[in-house]
Amino acid sequence: MSTGIEYSPAPRRGILAAIKDPFIDLGSLVLGSIETLGDMTLFVLQTLRWLMTRLPSRDTLYTNMYQIGVLSLPVIALTGTFIGMVLAVQSYSQFRAWGLETQLGGVINRTMFRELGPVLAATMLAGRVGSAMAAELGTMRVTEQIDALSSMGANPIHYLVVPRFLSCLLLIPSLTIMAVFMGVVGGAAYCVFMLHIDVHHYSNNAKLFVENWDLFYGVVKSVFFGATIGIVSCYRGFHCRPGAEGVGQAATSAFVQSFVVIIMIDLFLSILLDSIYASIWPTSSMLING
Amino acid sequence: MVAATSILEIHELAVRFGRQQVLRDISLQVPRGETLAIIGESGCGKTVLLKTMIGLVRPSQGHVTFDGNRIDQLSDQELTRQRIRFGFLFQNAALFDSMTVAENILFPLREHRPKELAAHQEEMLARLAEVGLPPAVLSKRPAELSGGMRKRVGLARALVMHPEVLLYDEPTTGLDPIVSDVINELMMWTRKQNPVTSIIVTHDMKSAIKVADRIVMLYPITRLAIDEPQIIFDGSPAEIEKSKDKRVSQFVRGEAGDRLNEMNEMLAQGQG
């Protein structure tokens, strides 16, 4: 009986065909990337549309906020403290060589406020929450729970993505402030108690190099990082491939892609925010002092 | 004549995922109140066809009409309104892991009738009794239930909005023969109690013959010639048992036929 399927051994391939292969691979990679980007843009637009038209229920939102925000607090506080101390350890020998060890507070605090606080909080959130969200949504996709939601007339973007996105967006500023605060405390504690730097000079210099703008700078960055984590993780979960391997890949790629996008956004936002600062306060001593 | 009483009509439907064509030129009418079984071997596109009916899968060509409305042309709000008229029992019940049985059954009510909270409890208990489960299961999580119980909770959830069309995806797969028959009886009981149209996707012939008024058999596209129709049988349960089409009778009797030889040939050619 004919099966309708013809099987034939693979034909011998010439040199031209072999040369052609990398170009075909490159082409399909580029097309695939454009397709993913377009798909993700639509996903973002749908999320924003639902966010504008109908907010999620309080129960759903509070549950997600608890999972994303409250449970992340201890680990972010702990890592923030240690990062502040590590900064003190790494900078101390170089500053001491120039006799500037009392100025360590300025460096530690400015770095924590502008860079390490937001990036650390975002990295921890992407690792702890982003991967878990991608795995959870991926499992829901694989076990048809997302289809079940749709079949019951509930929009999965509204029900699953909006509360997670909103929780990341609203809570990452608080987590960033916590990371910054603990970093500042950790750095100061190490400098004062372990390196025996004078408290008075340390605190005076620390205040000198940090202003309200630095806090705003870190918080603005963190909002973009939170949005990135929410969208990338939910998108990866929604587009999870079948099986346990697919769920694992979704969790991994959620973290890796979030982190890459966060670092890229960090660069652009740093340039943008510095330009804004320079245009608002062109004669600021911070610009002159760096 | 048939079209006038049909609740669901499928017109020249084709579904393709990337390069893989799953469904081709499918046309079907489902009269109101009928119990239709769609049978076929694994991978022939039965579940995809079922999901296309409710708009979970977008057709590449053709369209599905539900009660005079083209599913692919509905706005999001209108599609939601139409979907409430369906109940869907998924293959593994697709209960929400993070919720209890009670929350699962109440989900559609809370979503669409949030102001009728008082009636929800009564409705939930009635549906639970209809599928033969005790109230003690209400506080349990889906992971604590057996396969048959999960299916019954899934059925209670599908019934809670009093749908006009019930879609069953492999309702008896993975269950022992006794629980399978319990599910068959429940499907028949549901139909007696509620004026529903039922569409059952299954490869369980015993279930199809027992429950259905009409059986449609799909054949995998990869095994068909280009001009052959994908629906290879459309008739009553009595007719399918007498079918002279070898492909149909082979499936009805559950015989491997030449399949093992074909698989060995494929393996040999792949290695060559």
Interface residues (C-beta under 8 A of the other chain):
Chain A: M1 S2 T3 G4 I5 Y7 S8 P9 T139 M140 T143 E144 Q145 D147 A148 S150 S151 M152 G153 A154 N155
Chain B: K51 I54 G55 L56 D76 T80 R81 R83 I84 F86 F88 F90 Q91 N92 A94 L95 F96 D97 F107 P108 E111 H112 R157 M161 L167 T222 R223 L224 A225 K246 G257 D258 E262 E265 M266 Q269 G270 G272
